Amino acid sequence: MAELSVRNLTCTYGNHIALNNITARFPTGKITALIGSNGSGKSTLLETLAGTLAPRSGSINNLVSEIAFVPQRSHVSHNLPITIRQTVSMGRWSAKKNWQRLTAADRNIVDSCLDRLEISGLADRPLGKVSSGQRQRALIAQGLAQQAPLLLLDEPLAAVDSHAASLIEDVINQQRNQGTTIILATHDLDQAHQADQIIALEKGIIKPQRKATESIKKR
Ligand SMILES: Nc1ncnc2c1ncn2[C@@H]1O[C@H](COP(=O)(O)OP(=O)(O)OP(=O)(O)O)[C@@H](O)[C@H]1O
């Protein structure tokens, strides 16, 4: 898989410039951590790579067609009629044409993802009636179930306890070891340190790497 990169990428919301002419490379089969304060542009970059936001200018190069994106979500209606298992199964449906039925192999993948995130016991519970940390694990399991070569995670450790955080970190490392390219936004500096590359954003631009590393060490 050729290396994913962005060149002179600018993204705006109306007149507001959220990403200002950034150029970056995302090594294949490695973890890139995006860090930066609130509003620095991390989610905007992930959404642009995921294709849910169109850039104003610049290019995205070598983007694969299958992308698993786990966005930042905080609220789901209590009445949403979908179970945790169905939520994770949606990761398999994305690879199907014309809403074909899931095969036994698909169901095994779903079971394995539920198991890896330790939510098998919650599989039949409605997504809207579990805790936000449990929901976060379900959404990550959905992303894993896609088995896409590119996995985008927006604050995967938000809302989870320390056990779940280390579980999610292990899962992310396992995915990287299997060759998945991972780009994640995080405010957790321990998690950023475990990444292969750190990109520090500030007001929509990339801080030079040396300074980015220094700023992490100081905190
Ligand atoms: N839907 C939107 N409409 C208008 N402006 C937006 C929108 N989403 C984000 N922005 C603005 O774009 C900039 C980048 O926001 P973004 O969400 O990418 O930051 P972030 O680094 O992910 O922040 P956080 O750490 O809080 O999640 C901010 O100034 C933000 O206010």
The ligand as an SDF file (V2000), in Angstrom:
LIG
                    3D

 31 33  0  0  0  0  0  0  0  0999 V2000
  -19.0690   22.1160   11.9720 N   0  0  0  0  0  0  0  0  0  0  0  0
  -18.2800   23.1680   12.1810 C   0  0  0  0  0  0  0  0  0  0  0  0
  -18.6700   24.4080   11.8020 N   0  0  0  0  0  0  0  0  0  0  0  0
  -17.8800   25.4760   11.9800 C   0  0  0  0  0  0  0  0  0  0  0  0
  -16.6510   25.4190   12.5490 N   0  0  0  0  0  0  0  0  0  0  0  0
  -16.2210   24.2110   12.9490 C   0  0  0  0  0  0  0  0  0  0  0  0
  -17.0010   23.0430   12.7930 C   0  0  0  0  0  0  0  0  0  0  0  0
  -16.3140   21.9850   13.2740 N   0  0  0  0  0  0  0  0  0  0  0  0
  -15.1480   22.4820   13.7350 C   0  0  0  0  0  0  0  0  0  0  0  0
  -15.0880   23.8170   13.5450 N   0  0  0  0  0  0  0  0  0  0  0  0
  -13.9690   24.7050   13.8820 C   0  0  0  0  0  0  0  0  0  0  0  0
  -12.8210   24.2490   13.1750 O   0  0  0  0  0  0  0  0  0  0  0  0
  -11.6720   24.2870   14.0130 C   0  0  0  0  0  0  0  0  0  0  0  0
  -11.0790   22.8920   14.1150 C   0  0  0  0  0  0  0  0  0  0  0  0
  -11.9880   22.0720   14.8320 O   0  0  0  0  0  0  0  0  0  0  0  0
  -11.7400   20.5200   15.0830 P   0  0  0  0  0  0  0  0  0  0  0  0
  -13.0250   19.9360   15.5450 O   0  0  0  0  0  0  0  0  0  0  0  0
  -11.0920   19.9440   13.8870 O   0  0  0  0  0  0  0  0  0  0  0  0
  -10.6860   20.5810   16.2840 O   0  0  0  0  0  0  0  0  0  0  0  0
  -10.1230   19.3990   17.1970 P   0  0  0  0  0  0  0  0  0  0  0  0
   -8.6370   19.5720   17.2450 O   0  0  0  0  0  0  0  0  0  0  0  0
  -10.6350   18.0890   16.7630 O   0  0  0  0  0  0  0  0  0  0  0  0
  -10.7380   19.7870   18.6110 O   0  0  0  0  0  0  0  0  0  0  0  0
  -11.1600   18.8730   19.8840 P   0  0  0  0  0  0  0  0  0  0  0  0
   -9.8750   18.5040   20.5930 O   0  0  0  0  0  0  0  0  0  0  0  0
  -11.9830   19.8290   20.7160 O   0  0  0  0  0  0  0  0  0  0  0  0
  -11.9430   17.6990   19.4070 O   0  0  0  0  0  0  0  0  0  0  0  0
  -12.1200   24.8950   15.3300 C   0  0  0  0  0  0  0  0  0  0  0  0
  -11.8310   26.2700   15.3130 O   0  0  0  0  0  0  0  0  0  0  0  0
  -13.6050   24.6390   15.3420 C   0  0  0  0  0  0  0  0  0  0  0  0
  -14.2760   25.6330   16.0740 O   0  0  0  0  0  0  0  0  0  0  0  0
  1  2  1  0
  2  3  1  0
  2  7  2  0
  3  4  2  0
  4  5  1  0
  5  6  2  0
  6  7  1  0
  6 10  1  0
  7  8  1  0
  8  9  2  0
  9 10  1  0
 10 11  1  0
 11 12  1  0
 11 30  1  0
 12 13  1  0
 13 14  1  0
 13 28  1  0
 14 15  1  0
 15 16  1  0
 16 17  2  0
 16 18  1  0
 16 19  1  0
 19 20  1  0
 20 21  2  0
 20 22  1  0
 20 23  1  0
 23 24  1  0
 24 25  2  0
 24 26  1  0
 24 27  1  0
 28 29  1  0
 28 30  1  0
 30 31  1  0
M  END
$$$$
